[in-house]
Amino acid sequence: MRRRKPEVIELEAAEVGAIVERTKSALDTKEYEKLKATVETCFWMMAELEKKNATLARLRKDPASNTKKTEKTSAVLNEAQGN
C-alpha cells in the first residue's frame, strides 16, 4: 500500500517545540524523548535538503557532514609506508 503524500505546512521550530513540550506531561520520559528526537530530526533534514547540493542519498550516506570523500584510506596508508 502506497502512502499518501502528506500536506506540507510551514511551521517555525519554536512553535513545534512548544507543542512537543506540551506533550511532556502526557507521555512517559522515553516516549517524550523519542518524539522530541523525531521532530528535531525532521527539522534538521528539511534544513539540509534546502541547501543547494543536499540530496537524500547523501544524507543517508553521511548525515553528520556534507564533506566529500576524496582519498581511499588504503591509498593514504600505502603512501605513508612508501609503497
mmCIF file of the N, C-alpha and C atoms, coordinates in Angstrom:
data_MODEL
# 
_entry.id   MODEL 
# 
loop_
_atom_site.group_PDB 
_atom_site.id 
_atom_site.type_symbol 
_atom_site.label_atom_id 
_atom_site.label_alt_id 
_atom_site.label_comp_id 
_atom_site.label_asym_id 
_atom_site.label_entity_id 
_atom_site.label_seq_id 
_atom_site.pdbx_PDB_ins_code 
_atom_site.Cartn_x 
_atom_site.Cartn_y 
_atom_site.Cartn_z 
_atom_site.occupancy 
_atom_site.B_iso_or_equiv 
_atom_site.pdbx_formal_charge 
_atom_site.auth_seq_id 
_atom_site.auth_comp_id 
_atom_site.auth_asym_id 
_atom_site.auth_atom_id 
_atom_site.pdbx_PDB_model_num 
ATOM 1   N N  . MET A 1 1  ? 0.843  -1.178 0.000  1.00 0.00 ? 1  MET A N  1 
ATOM 2   C CA . MET A 1 1  ? 0.000  0.000  0.000  1.00 0.00 ? 1  MET A CA 1 
ATOM 3   C C  . MET A 1 1  ? 0.891  1.245  0.000  1.00 0.00 ? 1  MET A C  1 
ATOM 4   N N  . ARG A 1 2  ? 0.647  2.126  -0.935 1.00 0.00 ? 2  ARG A N  1 
ATOM 5   C CA . ARG A 1 2  ? 1.421  3.372  -1.025 1.00 0.00 ? 2  ARG A CA 1 
ATOM 6   C C  . ARG A 1 2  ? 0.892  4.387  -0.034 1.00 0.00 ? 2  ARG A C  1 
ATOM 7   N N  . ARG A 1 3  ? 1.803  5.099  0.549  1.00 0.00 ? 3  ARG A N  1 
ATOM 8   C CA . ARG A 1 3  ? 1.415  6.171  1.470  1.00 0.00 ? 3  ARG A CA 1 
ATOM 9   C C  . ARG A 1 3  ? 1.052  7.409  0.682  1.00 0.00 ? 3  ARG A C  1 
ATOM 10  N N  . ARG A 1 4  ? 0.057  8.109  1.196  1.00 0.00 ? 4  ARG A N  1 
ATOM 11  C CA . ARG A 1 4  ? -0.300 9.379  0.579  1.00 0.00 ? 4  ARG A CA 1 
ATOM 12  C C  . ARG A 1 4  ? 0.765  10.411 0.904  1.00 0.00 ? 4  ARG A C  1 
ATOM 13  N N  . LYS A 1 5  ? 0.980  11.317 -0.018 1.00 0.00 ? 5  LYS A N  1 
ATOM 14  C CA . LYS A 1 5  ? 1.905  12.417 0.229  1.00 0.00 ? 5  LYS A CA 1 
ATOM 15  C C  . LYS A 1 5  ? 1.260  13.332 1.270  1.00 0.00 ? 5  LYS A C  1 
ATOM 16  N N  . PRO A 1 6  ? 1.983  13.620 2.358  1.00 0.00 ? 6  PRO A N  1 
ATOM 17  C CA . PRO A 1 6  ? 1.395  14.479 3.390  1.00 0.00 ? 6  PRO A CA 1 
ATOM 18  C C  . PRO A 1 6  ? 1.321  15.932 2.925  1.00 0.00 ? 6  PRO A C  1 
ATOM 19  N N  . GLU A 1 7  ? 0.395  16.649 3.510  1.00 0.00 ? 7  GLU A N  1 
ATOM 20  C CA . GLU A 1 7  ? 0.307  18.083 3.236  1.00 0.00 ? 7  GLU A CA 1 
ATOM 21  C C  . GLU A 1 7  ? 1.507  18.761 3.891  1.00 0.00 ? 7  GLU A C  1 
ATOM 22  N N  . VAL A 1 8  ? 2.213  19.561 3.138  1.00 0.00 ? 8  VAL A N  1 
ATOM 23  C CA . VAL A 1 8  ? 3.370  20.271 3.666  1.00 0.00 ? 8  VAL A CA 1 
ATOM 24  C C  . VAL A 1 8  ? 2.913  21.630 4.169  1.00 0.00 ? 8  VAL A C  1 
ATOM 25  N N  . ILE A 1 9  ? 3.204  21.900 5.441  1.00 0.00 ? 9  ILE A N  1 
ATOM 26  C CA . ILE A 1 9  ? 2.842  23.189 6.021  1.00 0.00 ? 9  ILE A CA 1 
ATOM 27  C C  . ILE A 1 9  ? 4.093  23.843 6.591  1.00 0.00 ? 9  ILE A C  1 
ATOM 28  N N  . GLU A 1 10 ? 4.110  25.148 6.572  1.00 0.00 ? 10 GLU A N  1 
ATOM 29  C CA . GLU A 1 10 ? 5.244  25.904 7.103  1.00 0.00 ? 10 GLU A CA 1 
ATOM 30  C C  . GLU A 1 10 ? 5.025  26.144 8.602  1.00 0.00 ? 10 GLU A C  1 
ATOM 31  N N  . LEU A 1 11 ? 5.989  25.721 9.405  1.00 0.00 ? 11 LEU A N  1 
ATOM 32  C CA . LEU A 1 11 ? 5.944  25.930 10.848 1.00 0.00 ? 11 LEU A CA 1 
ATOM 33  C C  . LEU A 1 11 ? 7.294  26.423 11.326 1.00 0.00 ? 11 LEU A C  1 
ATOM 34  N N  . GLU A 1 12 ? 7.266  27.250 12.329 1.00 0.00 ? 12 GLU A N  1 
ATOM 35  C CA . GLU A 1 12 ? 8.503  27.698 12.962 1.00 0.00 ? 12 GLU A CA 1 
ATOM 36  C C  . GLU A 1 12 ? 8.931  26.640 13.974 1.00 0.00 ? 12 GLU A C  1 
ATOM 37  N N  . ALA A 1 13 ? 10.236 26.458 14.117 1.00 0.00 ? 13 ALA A N  1 
ATOM 38  C CA . ALA A 1 13 ? 10.767 25.471 15.054 1.00 0.00 ? 13 ALA A CA 1 
ATOM 39  C C  . ALA A 1 13 ? 10.289 25.761 16.480 1.00 0.00 ? 13 ALA A C  1 
ATOM 40  N N  . ALA A 1 14 ? 10.215 27.023 16.846 1.00 0.00 ? 14 ALA A N  1 
ATOM 41  C CA . ALA A 1 14 ? 9.778  27.379 18.199 1.00 0.00 ? 14 ALA A CA 1 
ATOM 42  C C  . ALA A 1 14 ? 8.337  26.940 18.458 1.00 0.00 ? 14 ALA A C  1 
ATOM 43  N N  . GLU A 1 15 ? 7.478  27.092 17.453 1.00 0.00 ? 15 GLU A N  1 
ATOM 44  C CA . GLU A 1 15 ? 6.079  26.684 17.599 1.00 0.00 ? 15 GLU A CA 1 
ATOM 45  C C  . GLU A 1 15 ? 5.971  25.175 17.785 1.00 0.00 ? 15 GLU A C  1 
ATOM 46  N N  . VAL A 1 16 ? 6.711  24.423 16.987 1.00 0.00 ? 16 VAL A N  1 
ATOM 47  C CA . VAL A 1 16 ? 6.676  22.968 17.100 1.00 0.00 ? 16 VAL A CA 1 
ATOM 48  C C  . VAL A 1 16 ? 7.309  22.528 18.422 1.00 0.00 ? 16 VAL A C  1 
ATOM 49  N N  . GLY A 1 17 ? 8.367  23.204 18.821 1.00 0.00 ? 17 GLY A N  1 
ATOM 50  C CA . GLY A 1 17 ? 8.993  22.900 20.107 1.00 0.00 ? 17 GLY A CA 1 
ATOM 51  C C  . GLY A 1 17 ? 8.027  23.091 21.266 1.00 0.00 ? 17 GLY A C  1 
ATOM 52  N N  . ALA A 1 18 ? 7.226  24.141 21.196 1.00 0.00 ? 18 ALA A N  1 
ATOM 53  C CA . ALA A 1 18 ? 6.230  24.392 22.242 1.00 0.00 ? 18 ALA A CA 1 
ATOM 54  C C  . ALA A 1 18 ? 5.162  23.307 22.260 1.00 0.00 ? 18 ALA A C  1 
ATOM 55  N N  . ILE A 1 19 ? 4.759  22.842 21.096 1.00 0.00 ? 19 ILE A N  1 
ATOM 56  C CA . ILE A 1 19 ? 3.778  21.760 21.013 1.00 0.00 ? 19 ILE A CA 1 
ATOM 57  C C  . ILE A 1 19 ? 4.353  20.485 21.635 1.00 0.00 ? 19 ILE A C  1 
ATOM 58  N N  . VAL A 1 20 ? 5.601  20.173 21.279 1.00 0.00 ? 20 VAL A N  1 
ATOM 59  C CA . VAL A 1 20 ? 6.253  18.983 21.833 1.00 0.00 ? 20 VAL A CA 1 
ATOM 60  C C  . VAL A 1 20 ? 6.356  19.106 23.355 1.00 0.00 ? 20 VAL A C  1 
ATOM 61  N N  . GLU A 1 21 ? 6.717  20.263 23.851 1.00 0.00 ? 21 GLU A N  1 
ATOM 62  C CA . GLU A 1 21 ? 6.815  20.465 25.303 1.00 0.00 ? 21 GLU A CA 1 
ATOM 63  C C  . GLU A 1 21 ? 5.483  20.220 26.006 1.00 0.00 ? 21 GLU A C  1 
ATOM 64  N N  . ARG A 1 22 ? 4.385  20.619 25.365 1.00 0.00 ? 22 ARG A N  1 
ATOM 65  C CA . ARG A 1 22 ? 3.069  20.413 25.982 1.00 0.00 ? 22 ARG A CA 1 
ATOM 66  C C  . ARG A 1 22 ? 2.701  18.937 26.047 1.00 0.00 ? 22 ARG A C  1 
ATOM 67  N N  . THR A 1 23 ? 3.312  18.106 25.228 1.00 0.00 ? 23 THR A N  1 
ATOM 68  C CA . THR A 1 23 ? 3.018  16.670 25.279 1.00 0.00 ? 23 THR A CA 1 
ATOM 69  C C  . THR A 1 23 ? 3.767  15.969 26.404 1.00 0.00 ? 23 THR A C  1 
ATOM 70  N N  . LYS A 1 24 ? 4.737  16.647 26.989 1.00 0.00 ? 24 LYS A N  1 
ATOM 71  C CA . LYS A 1 24 ? 5.603  16.032 28.000 1.00 0.00 ? 24 LYS A CA 1 
ATOM 72  C C  . LYS A 1 24 ? 4.812  15.421 29.157 1.00 0.00 ? 24 LYS A C  1 
ATOM 73  N N  . SER A 1 25 ? 3.782  16.095 29.595 1.00 0.00 ? 25 SER A N  1 
ATOM 74  C CA . SER A 1 25 ? 3.006  15.587 30.737 1.00 0.00 ? 25 SER A CA 1 
ATOM 75  C C  . SER A 1 25 ? 2.148  14.379 30.360 1.00 0.00 ? 25 SER A C  1 
ATOM 76  N N  . ALA A 1 26 ? 1.863  14.198 29.084 1.00 0.00 ? 26 ALA A N  1 
ATOM 77  C CA . ALA A 1 26 ? 1.019  13.083 28.651 1.00 0.00 ? 26 ALA A CA 1 
ATOM 78  C C  . ALA A 1 26 ? 1.833  11.830 28.286 1.00 0.00 ? 26 ALA A C  1 
ATOM 79  N N  . LEU A 1 27 ? 3.140  11.979 28.149 1.00 0.00 ? 27 LEU A N  1 
ATOM 80  C CA . LEU A 1 27 ? 3.989  10.866 27.719 1.00 0.00 ? 27 LEU A CA 1 
ATOM 81  C C  . LEU A 1 27 ? 4.965  10.476 28.817 1.00 0.00 ? 27 LEU A C  1 
ATOM 82  N N  . ASP A 1 28 ? 5.396  9.205  28.797 1.00 0.00 ? 28 ASP A N  1 
ATOM 83  C CA . ASP A 1 28 ? 6.469  8.857  29.726 1.00 0.00 ? 28 ASP A CA 1 
ATOM 84  C C  . ASP A 1 28 ? 7.780  9.406  29.151 1.00 0.00 ? 28 ASP A C  1 
ATOM 85  N N  . THR A 1 29 ? 8.823  9.376  29.927 1.00 0.00 ? 29 THR A N  1 
ATOM 86  C CA . THR A 1 29 ? 10.086 10.009 29.547 1.00 0.00 ? 29 THR A CA 1 
ATOM 87  C C  . THR A 1 29 ? 10.640 9.471  28.234 1.00 0.00 ? 29 THR A C  1 
ATOM 88  N N  . LYS A 1 30 ? 10.616 8.148  28.046 1.00 0.00 ? 30 LYS A N  1 
ATOM 89  C CA . LYS A 1 30 ? 11.155 7.552  26.810 1.00 0.00 ? 30 LYS A CA 1 
ATOM 90  C C  . LYS A 1 30 ? 10.345 7.981  25.591 1.00 0.00 ? 30 LYS A C  1 
ATOM 91  N N  . GLU A 1 31 ? 9.024  7.987  25.716 1.00 0.00 ? 31 GLU A N  1 
ATOM 92  C CA . GLU A 1 31 ? 8.180  8.403  24.593 1.00 0.00 ? 31 GLU A CA 1 
ATOM 93  C C  . GLU A 1 31 ? 8.423  9.866  24.249 1.00 0.00 ? 31 GLU A C  1 
ATOM 94  N N  . TYR A 1 32 ? 8.522  10.706 25.265 1.00 0.00 ? 32 TYR A N  1 
ATOM 95  C CA . TYR A 1 32 ? 8.769  12.127 25.043 1.00 0.00 ? 32 TYR A CA 1 
ATOM 96  C C  . TYR A 1 32 ? 10.108 12.335 24.327 1.00 0.00 ? 32 TYR A C  1 
ATOM 97  N N  . GLU A 1 33 ? 11.149 11.638 24.781 1.00 0.00 ? 33 GLU A N  1 
ATOM 98  C CA . GLU A 1 33 ? 12.472 11.780 24.166 1.00 0.00 ? 33 GLU A CA 1 
ATOM 99  C C  . GLU A 1 33 ? 12.450 11.319 22.710 1.00 0.00 ? 33 GLU A C  1 
ATOM 100 N N  . LYS A 1 34 ? 11.721 10.238 22.413 1.00 0.00 ? 34 LYS A N  1 
ATOM 101 C CA . LYS A 1 34 ? 11.599 9.764  21.028 1.00 0.00 ? 34 LYS A CA 1 
ATOM 102 C C  . LYS A 1 34 ? 10.883 10.789 20.157 1.00 0.00 ? 34 LYS A C  1 
ATOM 103 N N  . LEU A 1 35 ? 9.786  11.352 20.677 1.00 0.00 ? 35 LEU A N  1 
ATOM 104 C CA . LEU A 1 35 ? 9.045  12.362 19.923 1.00 0.00 ? 35 LEU A CA 1 
ATOM 105 C C  . LEU A 1 35 ? 9.920  13.589 19.666 1.00 0.00 ? 35 LEU A C  1 
ATOM 106 N N  . LYS A 1 36 ? 10.604 14.045 20.689 1.00 0.00 ? 36 LYS A N  1 
ATOM 107 C CA . LYS A 1 36 ? 11.468 15.222 20.565 1.00 0.00 ? 36 LYS A CA 1 
ATOM 108 C C  . LYS A 1 36 ? 12.583 14.969 19.544 1.00 0.00 ? 36 LYS A C  1 
ATOM 109 N N  . ALA A 1 37 ? 13.209 13.797 19.608 1.00 0.00 ? 37 ALA A N  1 
ATOM 110 C CA . ALA A 1 37 ? 14.287 13.461 18.669 1.00 0.00 ? 37 ALA A CA 1 
ATOM 111 C C  . ALA A 1 37 ? 13.756 13.374 17.235 1.00 0.00 ? 37 ALA A C  1 
ATOM 112 N N  . THR A 1 38 ? 12.556 12.831 17.069 1.00 0.00 ? 38 THR A N  1 
ATOM 113 C CA . THR A 1 38 ? 11.956 12.725 15.740 1.00 0.00 ? 38 THR A CA 1 
ATOM 114 C C  . THR A 1 38 ? 11.700 14.098 15.146 1.00 0.00 ? 38 THR A C  1 
ATOM 115 N N  . VAL A 1 39 ? 11.148 14.983 15.938 1.00 0.00 ? 39 VAL A N  1 
ATOM 116 C CA . VAL A 1 39 ? 10.858 16.337 15.462 1.00 0.00 ? 39 VAL A CA 1 
ATOM 117 C C  . VAL A 1 39 ? 12.152 17.073 15.122 1.00 0.00 ? 39 VAL A C  1 
ATOM 118 N N  . GLU A 1 40 ? 13.159 16.950 15.984 1.00 0.00 ? 40 GLU A N  1 
ATOM 119 C CA . GLU A 1 40 ? 14.448 17.603 15.717 1.00 0.00 ? 40 GLU A CA 1 
ATOM 120 C C  . GLU A 1 40 ? 15.079 17.053 14.445 1.00 0.00 ? 40 GLU A C  1 
ATOM 121 N N  . THR A 1 41 ? 14.959 15.745 14.224 1.00 0.00 ? 41 THR A N  1 
ATOM 122 C CA . THR A 1 41 ? 15.494 15.126 13.013 1.00 0.00 ? 41 THR A CA 1 
ATOM 123 C C  . THR A 1 41 ? 14.791 15.668 11.771 1.00 0.00 ? 41 THR A C  1 
ATOM 124 N N  . CYS A 1 42 ? 13.483 15.789 11.846 1.00 0.00 ? 42 CYS A N  1 
ATOM 125 C CA . CYS A 1 42 ? 12.723 16.323 10.699 1.00 0.00 ? 42 CYS A CA 1 
ATOM 126 C C  . CYS A 1 42 ? 13.161 17.745 10.365 1.00 0.00 ? 42 CYS A C  1 
ATOM 127 N N  . PHE A 1 43 ? 13.313 18.588 11.372 1.00 0.00 ? 43 PHE A N  1 
ATOM 128 C CA . PHE A 1 43 ? 13.746 19.966 11.122 1.00 0.00 ? 43 PHE A CA 1 
ATOM 129 C C  . PHE A 1 43 ? 15.166 19.991 10.560 1.00 0.00 ? 43 PHE A C  1 
ATOM 130 N N  . TRP A 1 44 ? 16.046 19.137 11.069 1.00 0.00 ? 44 TRP A N  1 
ATOM 131 C CA . TRP A 1 44 ? 17.414 19.086 10.562 1.00 0.00 ? 44 TRP A CA 1 
ATOM 132 C C  . TRP A 1 44 ? 17.421 18.651 9.100  1.00 0.00 ? 44 TRP A C  1 
ATOM 133 N N  . MET A 1 45 ? 16.649 17.589 8.788  1.00 0.00 ? 45 MET A N  1 
ATOM 134 C CA . MET A 1 45 ? 16.598 17.101 7.411  1.00 0.00 ? 45 MET A CA 1 
ATOM 135 C C  . MET A 1 45 ? 16.051 18.153 6.459  1.00 0.00 ? 45 MET A C  1 
ATOM 136 N N  . MET A 1 46 ? 15.021 18.854 6.864  1.00 0.00 ? 46 MET A N  1 
ATOM 137 C CA . MET A 1 46 ? 14.454 19.895 5.995  1.00 0.00 ? 46 MET A CA 1 
ATOM 138 C C  . MET A 1 46 ? 15.491 20.987 5.735  1.00 0.00 ? 46 MET A C  1 
ATOM 139 N N  . ALA A 1 47 ? 16.217 21.384 6.769  1.00 0.00 ? 47 ALA A N  1 
ATOM 140 C CA . ALA A 1 47 ? 17.246 22.413 6.599  1.00 0.00 ? 47 ALA A CA 1 
ATOM 141 C C  . ALA A 1 47 ? 18.348 21.934 5.657  1.00 0.00 ? 47 ALA A C  1 
ATOM 142 N N  . GLU A 1 48 ? 18.763 20.686 5.804  1.00 0.00 ? 48 GLU A N  1 
ATOM 143 C CA . GLU A 1 48 ? 19.803 20.137 4.942  1.00 0.00 ? 48 GLU A CA 1 
ATOM 144 C C  . GLU A 1 48 ? 19.331 20.035 3.496  1.00 0.00 ? 48 GLU A C  1 
ATOM 145 N N  . LEU A 1 49 ? 18.090 19.613 3.297  1.00 0.00 ? 49 LEU A N  1 
ATOM 146 C CA . LEU A 1 49 ? 17.563 19.463 1.947  1.00 0.00 ? 49 LEU A CA 1 
ATOM 147 C C  . LEU A 1 49 ? 17.377 20.812 1.249  1.00 0.00 ? 49 LEU A C  1 
ATOM 148 N N  . GLU A 1 50 ? 17.193 21.859 2.023  1.00 0.00 ? 50 GLU A N  1 
ATOM 149 C CA . GLU A 1 50 ? 17.043 23.185 1.428  1.00 0.00 ? 50 GLU A CA 1 
ATOM 150 C C  . GLU A 1 50 ? 18.376 23.746 0.949  1.00 0.00 ? 50 GLU A C  1 
ATOM 151 N N  . LYS A 1 51 ? 19.471 23.174 1.416  1.00 0.00 ? 51 LYS A N  1 
ATOM 152 C CA . LYS A 1 51 ? 20.780 23.597 0.930  1.00 0.00 ? 51 LYS A CA 1 
ATOM 153 C C  . LYS A 1 51 ? 20.904 23.212 -0.536 1.00 0.00 ? 51 LYS A C  1 
ATOM 154 N N  . LYS A 1 52 ? 21.677 23.955 -1.254 1.00 0.00 ? 52 LYS A N  1 
ATOM 155 C CA . LYS A 1 52 ? 21.764 23.805 -2.714 1.00 0.00 ? 52 LYS A CA 1 
ATOM 156 C C  . LYS A 1 52 ? 22.097 22.391 -3.174 1.00 0.00 ? 52 LYS A C  1 
ATOM 157 N N  . ASN A 1 53 ? 23.085 21.743 -2.584 1.00 0.00 ? 53 ASN A N  1 
ATOM 158 C CA . ASN A 1 53 ? 23.557 20.460 -3.101 1.00 0.00 ? 53 ASN A CA 1 
ATOM 159 C C  . ASN A 1 53 ? 23.132 19.245 -2.285 1.00 0.00 ? 53 ASN A C  1 
ATOM 160 N N  . ALA A 1 54 ? 22.239 19.407 -1.344 1.00 0.00 ? 54 ALA A N  1 
ATOM 161 C CA . ALA A 1 54 ? 21.851 18.281 -0.494 1.00 0.00 ? 54 ALA A CA 1 
ATOM 162 C C  . ALA A 1 54 ? 20.928 17.325 -1.251 1.00 0.00 ? 54 ALA A C  1 
ATOM 163 N N  . THR A 1 55 ? 21.129 16.052 -1.022 1.00 0.00 ? 55 THR A N  1 
ATOM 164 C CA . THR A 1 55 ? 20.249 15.034 -1.587 1.00 0.00 ? 55 THR A CA 1 
ATOM 165 C C  . THR A 1 55 ? 19.945 14.015 -0.500 1.00 0.00 ? 55 THR A C  1 
ATOM 166 N N  . LEU A 1 56 ? 18.842 13.313 -0.641 1.00 0.00 ? 56 LEU A N  1 
ATOM 167 C CA . LEU A 1 56 ? 18.514 12.275 0.335  1.00 0.00 ? 56 LEU A CA 1 
ATOM 168 C C  . LEU A 1 56 ? 19.588 11.195 0.364  1.00 0.00 ? 56 LEU A C  1 
ATOM 169 N N  . ALA A 1 57 ? 20.112 10.830 -0.789 1.00 0.00 ? 57 ALA A N  1 
ATOM 170 C CA . ALA A 1 57 ? 21.142 9.789  -0.837 1.00 0.00 ? 57 ALA A CA 1 
ATOM 171 C C  . ALA A 1 57 ? 22.361 10.199 -0.028 1.00 0.00 ? 57 ALA A C  1 
ATOM 172 N N  . ARG A 1 58 ? 22.789 11.443 -0.162 1.00 0.00 ? 58 ARG A N  1 
ATOM 173 C CA . ARG A 1 58 ? 23.962 11.892 0.582  1.00 0.00 ? 58 ARG A CA 1 
ATOM 174 C C  . ARG A 1 58 ? 23.667 11.978 2.072  1.00 0.00 ? 58 ARG A C  1 
ATOM 175 N N  . LEU A 1 59 ? 22.460 12.399 2.447  1.00 0.00 ? 59 LEU A N  1 
ATOM 176 C CA . LEU A 1 59 ? 22.105 12.452 3.864  1.00 0.00 ? 59 LEU A CA 1 
ATOM 177 C C  . LEU A 1 59 ? 22.085 11.048 4.461  1.00 0.00 ? 59 LEU A C  1 
ATOM 178 N N  . ARG A 1 60 ? 21.598 10.075 3.716  1.00 0.00 ? 60 ARG A N  1 
ATOM 179 C CA . ARG A 1 60 ? 21.588 8.698  4.206  1.00 0.00 ? 60 ARG A CA 1 
ATOM 180 C C  . ARG A 1 60 ? 23.005 8.168  4.366  1.00 0.00 ? 60 ARG A C  1 
ATOM 181 N N  . LYS A 1 61 ? 23.873 8.508  3.434  1.00 0.00 ? 61 LYS A N  1 
ATOM 182 C CA . LYS A 1 61 ? 25.243 8.009  3.446  1.00 0.00 ? 61 LYS A CA 1 
ATOM 183 C C  . LYS A 1 61 ? 26.060 8.628  4.568  1.00 0.00 ? 61 LYS A C  1 
ATOM 184 N N  . ASP A 1 62 ? 25.945 9.915  4.769  1.00 0.00 ? 62 ASP A N  1 
ATOM 185 C CA . ASP A 1 62 ? 26.784 10.624 5.739  1.00 0.00 ? 62 ASP A CA 1 
ATOM 186 C C  . ASP A 1 62 ? 25.997 11.766 6.362  1.00 0.00 ? 62 ASP A C  1 
ATOM 187 N N  . PRO A 1 63 ? 25.075 11.476 7.304  1.00 0.00 ? 63 PRO A N  1 
ATOM 188 C CA . PRO A 1 63 ? 24.238 12.529 7.856  1.00 0.00 ? 63 PRO A CA 1 
ATOM 189 C C  . PRO A 1 63 ? 24.987 13.542 8.712  1.00 0.00 ? 63 PRO A C  1 
ATOM 190 N N  . ALA A 1 64 ? 26.177 13.211 9.168  1.00 0.00 ? 64 ALA A N  1 
ATOM 191 C CA . ALA A 1 64 ? 26.888 14.111 10.067 1.00 0.00 ? 64 ALA A CA 1 
ATOM 192 C C  . ALA A 1 64 ? 27.635 15.223 9.347  1.00 0.00 ? 64 ALA A C  1 
ATOM 193 N N  . SER A 1 65 ? 27.881 15.053 8.062  1.00 0.00 ? 65 SER A N  1 
ATOM 194 C CA . SER A 1 65 ? 28.622 16.105 7.364  1.00 0.00 ? 65 SER A CA 1 
ATOM 195 C C  . SER A 1 65 ? 28.295 16.091 5.878  1.00 0.00 ? 65 SER A C  1 
ATOM 196 N N  . ASN A 1 66 ? 28.591 17.177 5.237  1.00 0.00 ? 66 ASN A N  1 
ATOM 197 C CA . ASN A 1 66 ? 28.413 17.280 3.788  1.00 0.00 ? 66 ASN A CA 1 
ATOM 198 C C  . ASN A 1 66 ? 29.753 17.329 3.085  1.00 0.00 ? 66 ASN A C  1 
ATOM 199 N N  . THR A 1 67 ? 30.782 16.764 3.720  1.00 0.00 ? 67 THR A N  1 
ATOM 200 C CA . THR A 1 67 ? 32.100 16.791 3.108  1.00 0.00 ? 67 THR A CA 1 
ATOM 201 C C  . THR A 1 67 ? 32.217 15.688 2.079  1.00 0.00 ? 67 THR A C  1 
ATOM 202 N N  . LYS A 1 68 ? 33.014 15.953 1.063  1.00 0.00 ? 68 LYS A N  1 
ATOM 203 C CA . LYS A 1 68 ? 33.254 14.951 0.029  1.00 0.00 ? 68 LYS A CA 1 
ATOM 204 C C  . LYS A 1 68 ? 34.447 14.117 0.434  1.00 0.00 ? 68 LYS A C  1 
ATOM 205 N N  . LYS A 1 69 ? 34.357 12.836 0.174  1.00 0.00 ? 69 LYS A N  1 
ATOM 206 C CA . LYS A 1 69 ? 35.459 11.925 0.433  1.00 0.00 ? 69 LYS A CA 1 
ATOM 207 C C  . LYS A 1 69 ? 36.270 11.838 -0.855 1.00 0.00 ? 69 LYS A C  1 
ATOM 208 N N  . THR A 1 70 ? 37.584 12.114 -0.772 1.00 0.00 ? 70 THR A N  1 
ATOM 209 C CA . THR A 1 70 ? 38.377 12.145 -1.993 1.00 0.00 ? 70 THR A CA 1 
ATOM 210 C C  . THR A 1 70 ? 39.495 11.125 -2.015 1.00 0.00 ? 70 THR A C  1 
ATOM 211 N N  . GLU A 1 71 ? 39.901 10.602 -0.867 1.00 0.00 ? 71 GLU A N  1 
ATOM 212 C CA . GLU A 1 71 ? 41.002 9.653  -0.851 1.00 0.00 ? 71 GLU A CA 1 
ATOM 213 C C  . GLU A 1 71 ? 40.589 8.374  -0.139 1.00 0.00 ? 71 GLU A C  1 
ATOM 214 N N  . LYS A 1 72 ? 41.046 7.279  -0.656 1.00 0.00 ? 72 LYS A N  1 
ATOM 215 C CA . LYS A 1 72 ? 40.832 5.988  -0.020 1.00 0.00 ? 72 LYS A CA 1 
ATOM 216 C C  . LYS A 1 72 ? 41.863 5.810  1.083  1.00 0.00 ? 72 LYS A C  1 
ATOM 217 N N  . THR A 1 73 ? 41.458 5.231  2.180  1.00 0.00 ? 73 THR A N  1 
ATOM 218 C CA . THR A 1 73 ? 42.362 5.004  3.295  1.00 0.00 ? 73 THR A CA 1 
ATOM 219 C C  . THR A 1 73 ? 43.559 4.165  2.869  1.00 0.00 ? 73 THR A C  1 
ATOM 220 N N  . SER A 1 74 ? 43.312 3.138  2.054  1.00 0.00 ? 74 SER A N  1 
ATOM 221 C CA . SER A 1 74 ? 44.409 2.267  1.610  1.00 0.00 ? 74 SER A CA 1 
ATOM 222 C C  . SER A 1 74 ? 45.458 3.044  0.826  1.00 0.00 ? 74 SER A C  1 
ATOM 223 N N  . ALA A 1 75 ? 45.029 4.000  0.001  1.00 0.00 ? 75 ALA A N  1 
ATOM 224 C CA . ALA A 1 75 ? 45.983 4.794  -0.777 1.00 0.00 ? 75 ALA A CA 1 
ATOM 225 C C  . ALA A 1 75 ? 46.817 5.682  0.122  1.00 0.00 ? 75 ALA A C  1 
ATOM 226 N N  . VAL A 1 76 ? 46.202 6.264  1.127  1.00 0.00 ? 76 VAL A N  1 
ATOM 227 C CA . VAL A 1 76 ? 46.932 7.138  2.047  1.00 0.00 ? 76 VAL A CA 1 
ATOM 228 C C  . VAL A 1 76 ? 47.933 6.306  2.852  1.00 0.00 ? 76 VAL A C  1 
ATOM 229 N N  . LEU A 1 77 ? 47.505 5.153  3.329  1.00 0.00 ? 77 LEU A N  1 
ATOM 230 C CA . LEU A 1 77 ? 48.407 4.291  4.118  1.00 0.00 ? 77 LEU A CA 1 
ATOM 231 C C  . LEU A 1 77 ? 49.556 3.764  3.264  1.00 0.00 ? 77 LEU A C  1 
ATOM 232 N N  . ASN A 1 78 ? 49.289 3.423  2.011  1.00 0.00 ? 78 ASN A N  1 
ATOM 233 C CA . ASN A 1 78 ? 50.357 2.955  1.124  1.00 0.00 ? 78 ASN A CA 1 
ATOM 234 C C  . ASN A 1 78 ? 51.406 4.045  0.899  1.00 0.00 ? 78 ASN A C  1 
ATOM 235 N N  . GLU A 1 79 ? 50.960 5.304  0.742  1.00 0.00 ? 79 GLU A N  1 
ATOM 236 C CA . GLU A 1 79 ? 51.894 6.422  0.571  1.00 0.00 ? 79 GLU A CA 1 
ATOM 237 C C  . GLU A 1 79 ? 52.727 6.601  1.822  1.00 0.00 ? 79 GLU A C  1 
ATOM 238 N N  . ALA A 1 80 ? 52.102 6.504  2.992  1.00 0.00 ? 80 ALA A N  1 
ATOM 239 C CA . ALA A 1 80 ? 52.808 6.698  4.242  1.00 0.00 ? 80 ALA A CA 1 
ATOM 240 C C  . ALA A 1 80 ? 53.859 5.600  4.469  1.00 0.00 ? 80 ALA A C  1 
ATOM 241 N N  . GLN A 1 81 ? 53.600 4.399  3.956  1.00 0.00 ? 81 GLN A N  1 
ATOM 242 C CA . GLN A 1 81 ? 54.514 3.277  4.113  1.00 0.00 ? 81 GLN A CA 1 
ATOM 243 C C  . GLN A 1 81 ? 55.564 3.245  3.010  1.00 0.00 ? 81 GLN A C  1 
ATOM 244 N N  . GLY A 1 82 ? 55.441 4.137  2.039  1.00 0.00 ? 82 GLY A N  1 
ATOM 245 C CA . GLY A 1 82 ? 56.418 4.191  0.960  1.00 0.00 ? 82 GLY A CA 1 
ATOM 246 C C  . GLY A 1 82 ? 56.156 3.216  -0.162 1.00 0.00 ? 82 GLY A C  1 
ATOM 247 N N  . ASN A 1 83 ? 54.943 2.719  -0.269 1.00 0.00 ? 83 ASN A N  1 
ATOM 248 C CA . ASN A 1 83 ? 54.593 1.775  -1.345 1.00 0.00 ? 83 ASN A CA 1 
ATOM 249 C C  . ASN A 1 83 ? 54.180 2.490  -2.592 1.00 0.00 ? 83 ASN A C  1 
# 
